[in-house]
Amino acid sequence: MSQSFKPGQNIRCTVTRSIRTPDDRDTVMRLMRLDPDIKRGLKKAQERRLATLVVRGRGGRPWPTRRPSSKIARAEAGESWTIPYTPLLARDIASVASYLKIEAA
């Protein structure tokens, strides 16, 4: 499957069914975070968190109160994303291929 894609070619991935194991879910979410649109959203959320960072005193030192990061990428059935293919992704894609439908974009 991944042998037919060339490096740099955009591929479209779609989650076809619910993902059972946490490890597979993490792998799919890591692949989803490679999508340029999702990357952009995560970066904007990070900038927003840093702009609204609250620093208070704790033991006479400044202590930032950090908020958790946004969960923009969700590995649920029906979710789709487009990423540029690289050979480094072949193993990750092969490990979760039973949950994904992968086609050239």
Beta strands, then each sheet from edge to edge (+ up, - down):
strand 1: 10-15
strand 2: 54-58
strand 3: 61-65
strand 4: 80-84
strand 5: 100-104
sheet 1: 4+ 1- 5+
sheet 2: 2+ 3-
end
